[in-house]
Amino acid sequence: MPVKLQFLGGVRTVTGSTHLLSTDKTQILLDGGLFQGRRDEFYQVNTTFNYNPHKLNAMVLSHAHIDHSGNIPSIIKKGLRCKVYSTSATKDLSRLMLEDSGKIQEEDIRYLNKVNRGLGFPLRKPLYTRREGSRAASIFRSISYGQRFCLARDVSVTLYEAGHILGAAVAVLDVKDGPRNIRLGYAVDLGRKNLPLLNDPVSPAGLDYLILESTYGNRVHSPIEEAKLKLRDVITRTLERGGKIIIPSFALERTQEMLYFLNLLLKEKTIPVIPIYVDSPLATDITEVFKFHLDYFNEQTRLAMNKGDSPFEFLNLRYVRSQEESKFLNNDRRPMIIIAGSGMCESGRILHHLKNNIEDSRNTILVIGYMAKDTLGKRIVEKARFVRIFGIEYELNAEVAVINAFSAHADKNELYDYVLACLPLKRIFLVHGDMEQSQALCDVLSEKGLNVSIPQKDEEFVLD
């Protein structure tokens, strides 16, 4: 039986990353991401598998983001019995992320069933509960960067720094096929160079094949230093008006990165000392994991934190857990910065802060991440005159500021440079990108004479 690679999810889209490597003896799953979509499609895609989870020998998890880890509890419910291999930071972060994912699903289904009962419709169940999300972490096993680990008799894996979020890894799988060795690289998601906190991504040598993300396959990011200056300017002009800065943020990585830059601006004395609140229990718990895993930071950050200079702890910073304290912030009229989830403004405490602050022209809504279409966050970015929050329309009078340079994904040029560092390659598979972005990167690489494919969902390739 030849060595085969099947692309089960996260192709021609940026959600639900899942890929299957098969030999005559072994089946290895690369990631188990949650597909995001409308409710019926969400449930159907995330519970339908074109493989038997019970027959898997191992799963390799690149990092803890839900679009890569979020369907693991569902796969367990369908029969998964093997171990999930990741870095120790990814293991700890995944437990929190999967717990929260289960909690959100329970709350969503609870509300939906309340409506369904009234209409006489069938009741629904969540994909998995908070408890099932937490229990999924029990099958994780940790591997250090650079440690070659035997997954099966004919497949071993080595993890390398991906530079995307804390603990993210580029996985390299060595597959024995008779007298031959096939070397497959999995770089999904890939970080940028010279980001704060983390090391640069590593380009493995001797690859035959590379699976590469293409999220920003046709875009070039501004320098990260420019993001810091724009952040300073947004804060300064808002405080001059006596307003608040409301920042919707993902709990994992983006919140911690924002704290790093706020701490830096305070130390440089380019912004005044004002109250800064992280209003997210999940972000608070994730930040504690960050503090525990010092070995995953770059040398500059490790040295600073060992000296007691943590970017996640400063005098005017407060982490908010209770709902009572969160509600109190809405009655506090002082200028302040509030960082709250969720990143696309679709749920969580950010909705309450937007509801209470969006109509005041003194305030600023600062967008620091990607906003998908048909989300409240996207409508705010587009500066719609009115936006609906909790079923009520509010006039968007607050300033809307957007800083795109905070992205933790490699851009077009960085992806191209990464491929060059991995050459020679027999073939490159582009995944994790909208078709427009994947095709643009494919065109650039193909023009250089490289063999590039953009797989269809469920498409299978033989690795020669």
Residue pairs with C-beta under 8 A, 6 or more apart in sequence:
1 22
1 23
1 24
2 177
2 462
2 463
2 464
3 21
3 22
3 23
3 175
3 177
3 182
3 462
3 463
4 20
4 21
4 22
4 23
4 460
4 461
4 462
4 463
5 19
5 20
5 21
5 22
5 184
5 209
5 211
5 429
5 460
5 461
5 463
6 19
6 20
6 22
6 50
6 51
6 458
6 459
6 460
6 461
7 19
7 429
7 431
7 455
7 456
7 457
7 458
7 459
7 460
8 18
8 19
8 20
8 49
8 50
8 51
8 457
8 458
9 15
9 16
9 17
9 18
9 19
9 33
9 35
9 45
9 457
10 16
10 17
10 18
10 19
10 31
10 33
10 67
10 68
10 188
10 431
10 432
11 431
11 432
11 454
11 455
11 456
11 457
11 459
12 433
12 434
12 435
12 438
12 454
12 455
12 456
12 457
13 432
13 433
13 434
14 67
14 215
14 432
14 433
14 434
15 33
15 34
15 35
15 36
15 37
15 67
16 33
16 34
16 35
16 36
16 45
16 46
16 67
16 71
17 30
17 31
17 33
17 62
17 67
17 68
17 188
17 431
17 432
18 29
18 30
18 31
18 32
18 33
18 71
19 29
19 30
19 31
19 186
19 211
19 431
20 27
20 28
20 29
20 30
20 51
21 27
21 28
21 29
21 30
21 155
21 173
21 175
21 184
22 28
23 154
23 155
23 175
23 177
25 152
25 153
25 154
26 57
26 151
26 152
26 153
26 154
26 155
27 51
27 55
27 56
27 57
28 56
28 57
28 58
28 59
28 60
28 151
28 152
28 155
28 157
28 173
29 51
29 56
29 58
29 59
29 60
29 75
30 59
30 60
30 62
30 171
30 186
30 211
31 59
31 60
31 61
31 62
31 68
31 69
31 188
32 59
32 61
32 68
32 69
32 70
32 71
32 72
32 75
32 84
33 65
33 66
33 67
33 68
33 69
33 70
33 71
34 46
34 66
34 67
34 69
34 70
34 71
34 101
34 127
35 41
35 42
35 45
35 46
35 71
36 42
36 67
37 45
39 112
43 124
43 127
46 71
46 74
46 127
47 74
47 78
47 127
49 75
49 78
50 458
52 79
53 75
53 76
53 78
53 79
53 80
53 81
54 78
54 79
54 80
54 81
56 80
56 81
56 82
57 82
57 151
57 152
57 155
58 82
58 83
58 84
58 85
58 151
58 152
58 155
58 157
59 72
59 75
59 80
59 82
59 83
59 84
59 85
60 84
60 85
60 86
60 151
60 157
60 171
60 173
60 186
61 68
61 69
61 72
61 84
61 85
61 86
61 90
61 94
61 140
62 68
62 86
62 90
62 162
62 168
62 169
62 170
62 171
62 186
62 188
62 189
63 69
63 86
63 90
63 93
63 162
63 164
63 165
63 167
63 168
63 169
63 189
64 86
64 89
64 90
64 93
64 94
64 97
64 165
64 167
64 168
64 252
65 97
65 165
65 189
65 252
66 97
66 101
68 188
68 189
69 90
69 94
69 97
69 98
70 97
70 98
70 101
71 127
72 80
72 84
72 94
72 98
72 136
73 98
73 102
73 127
73 128
73 132
73 133
73 135
73 136
74 127
74 128
76 132
76 136
76 139
77 128
77 132
80 139
82 139
83 139
83 140
83 141
84 139
84 140
84 141
85 140
85 141
85 142
85 143
85 149
85 151
85 157
86 94
86 140
86 141
86 142
86 143
86 159
86 167
86 169
87 142
87 143
87 144
87 145
87 159
87 167
87 168
87 169
87 296
88 142
88 144
88 167
88 293
89 166
89 167
89 289
89 293
89 296
90 167
90 168
90 169
91 137
91 140
91 141
91 142
91 167
92 289
92 292
92 293
93 165
93 166
93 167
93 252
93 286
93 289
94 136
94 137
94 140
95 133
95 134
95 136
95 137
95 140
96 282
96 285
96 286
96 289
97 252
98 133
98 134
98 136
98 137
99 130
99 133
99 134
100 130
100 133
100 251
100 282
101 128
101 133
102 126
102 128
102 129
102 130
102 131
102 132
102 133
102 134
103 130
103 133
104 347
105 126
105 127
105 128
105 129
106 126
106 129
106 130
108 126
109 124
109 125
109 126
112 124
113 123
113 124
115 121
116 122
116 123
116 124
117 123
128 136
143 149
143 157
143 159
144 159
145 159
145 160
145 161
145 169
146 158
146 159
146 160
147 158
147 159
148 156
148 157
148 158
148 174
149 156
149 157
149 158
150 156
151 157
151 173
153 176
154 175
154 176
154 177
155 173
155 174
155 175
155 176
156 173
156 174
157 171
157 172
157 173
157 174
158 171
158 172
158 174
158 204
159 169
159 170
159 171
159 172
160 169
160 170
160 171
160 172
160 201
160 202
160 204
161 168
161 169
161 170
161 198
161 199
161 200
161 201
161 202
162 168
162 169
162 170
162 187
162 189
162 190
162 191
162 201
162 202
163 190
163 191
163 192
163 193
163 195
163 198
163 199
163 200
163 201
163 202
164 189
164 190
164 191
164 198
164 201
164 253
164 408
164 409
165 189
165 191
165 198
165 252
165 253
165 408
166 197
166 198
166 253
166 256
166 289
166 290
166 293
166 296
166 297
167 293
167 296
168 189
168 191
170 185
170 186
170 187
170 190
170 201
170 202
170 204
171 185
171 186
172 183
172 184
172 185
172 186
172 204
172 207
173 183
173 184
173 186
174 181
174 182
174 183
175 181
175 182
175 183
175 184
175 463
182 208
182 209
182 463
183 206
183 207
183 208
183 209
184 207
184 208
184 209
184 210
184 211
184 463
185 204
185 207
185 209
185 210
185 211
185 422
186 211
187 201
187 210
187 211
187 212
187 213
187 418
188 211
188 212
188 213
188 431
188 432
189 213
189 215
189 408
189 409
189 432
190 201
190 212
190 213
190 409
190 410
190 414
190 415
190 418
191 198
191 200
191 201
191 408
191 409
191 410
192 221
192 224
192 407
192 408
192 409
192 410
192 411
192 414
193 200
193 201
193 414
194 200
194 224
195 224
195 257
195 408
196 224
196 257
196 260
196 261
196 301
196 311
197 256
197 257
197 260
197 297
197 298
197 301
197 311
198 296
198 297
198 298
199 297
199 298
201 410
201 418
203 418
203 421
203 422
204 422
205 422
207 422
207 425
208 425
208 426
208 463
209 425
209 426
209 427
209 428
209 429
209 463
210 419
210 422
210 425
210 427
210 428
210 429
211 429
211 431
212 415
212 418
212 419
212 428
212 429
212 430
212 431
213 409
213 410
213 415
213 430
213 431
213 432
213 433
214 415
214 430
214 431
214 432
214 433
214 437
214 438
214 441
214 442
215 409
215 432
215 433
215 437
216 407
216 409
216 410
216 411
216 412
216 415
216 433
216 437
217 412
217 415
217 430
217 433
217 437
217 438
217 439
217 440
217 441
217 442
217 444
218 412
218 436
218 437
218 440
218 441
219 411
219 412
219 437
220 411
220 412
220 413
221 404
221 405
221 407
221 411
222 404
222 405
223 405
224 405
224 406
226 405
227 261
227 403
227 405
227 406
228 261
228 264
228 265
230 401
230 403
230 405
231 261
231 262
231 265
231 366
231 403
232 265
232 270
232 271
234 245
234 364
234 366
234 401
234 403
235 245
235 265
235 271
235 337
236 271
237 364
238 244
238 245
238 335
238 362
238 363
238 364
238 399
239 271
239 272
239 274
239 335
241 361
241 362
242 335
242 362
243 335
243 360
243 361
243 362
243 363
243 364
243 398
244 335
244 336
244 337
244 338
244 357
244 360
244 362
244 363
244 364
245 336
245 337
245 338
245 363
245 364
245 366
246 338
246 340
246 350
246 353
246 354
246 357
246 363
246 364
246 365
246 366
246 398
247 258
247 337
247 338
247 339
247 340
247 365
247 366
247 368
248 340
248 341
248 342
248 343
248 344
248 345
248 350
248 354
248 365
248 367
248 368
248 369
248 377
249 255
249 258
249 280
249 283
249 339
249 340
249 341
249 343
249 368
249 369
250 341
250 342
250 343
250 369
251 280
251 282
251 283
251 286
251 341
251 342
252 283
252 286
253 408
254 343
254 368
254 369
254 406
254 408
255 278
255 280
255 283
255 286
255 287
255 339
255 341
256 283
256 286
256 287
256 290
256 311
256 312
257 406
257 408
258 339
258 368
258 406
259 276
259 278
259 287
259 311
259 312
259 317
259 339
260 311
262 271
262 276
262 317
262 337
263 311
263 314
263 317
264 311
265 271
266 273
266 314
266 316
273 315
273 316
274 316
274 334
274 335
274 336
274 337
275 316
275 318
275 334
275 336
275 337
276 316
276 317
276 318
276 336
276 337
276 339
277 317
277 318
277 319
277 320
277 329
277 336
277 337
277 338
277 339
278 284
278 287
278 317
278 318
278 319
278 320
278 339
278 340
279 320
279 326
279 329
279 338
279 339
279 340
279 349
279 350
279 353
280 320
280 339
280 340
280 341
280 348
280 349
281 321
282 341
283 319
283 339
283 341
284 319
284 320
284 321
287 312
287 319
290 312
291 305
291 310
291 312
294 302
294 305
294 306
295 302
297 305
301 311
304 310
304 311
305 311
320 326
320 329
326 340
326 349
326 352
327 352
329 336
329 338
329 353
330 352
330 353
330 356
330 357
338 353
340 348
340 349
340 350
340 353
341 347
341 348
341 349
341 350
342 348
342 350
343 369
343 370
343 377
344 369
344 370
344 371
344 372
344 375
344 376
344 377
344 378
345 351
345 354
345 371
345 375
345 376
345 377
345 380
346 375
346 376
346 377
351 376
351 389
351 390
354 365
354 376
354 380
354 389
354 394
355 389
355 390
355 392
355 394
357 363
357 365
357 398
358 365
358 387
358 389
358 394
358 395
358 396
358 397
358 398
359 394
359 395
359 396
359 397
359 398
360 397
360 398
361 397
361 398
361 399
362 398
363 398
363 399
364 398
364 399
364 400
364 401
365 380
365 398
365 399
365 400
365 401
366 401
366 402
366 403
367 377
367 380
367 381
367 400
367 401
367 402
367 403
368 403
368 406
369 406
369 407
370 407
371 377
371 378
371 380
371 381
372 378
376 387
376 388
376 389
379 387
380 387
380 396
380 400
381 400
381 402
383 396
383 400
384 396
385 395
385 396
386 393
386 394
386 395
386 396
387 393
387 394
387 396
388 394
410 418
412 440
412 441
412 444
415 441
416 441
416 444
416 445
419 425
419 428
419 445
419 450
425 450
425 451
426 451
426 464
427 451
427 452
427 453
427 461
428 445
428 450
428 451
428 452
428 453
429 452
429 453
429 454
429 455
429 461
430 438
430 441
430 442
430 452
430 453
430 454
431 438
431 455
433 441
435 454
438 454
439 454
442 452
442 454
445 452
446 452
453 461
455 461
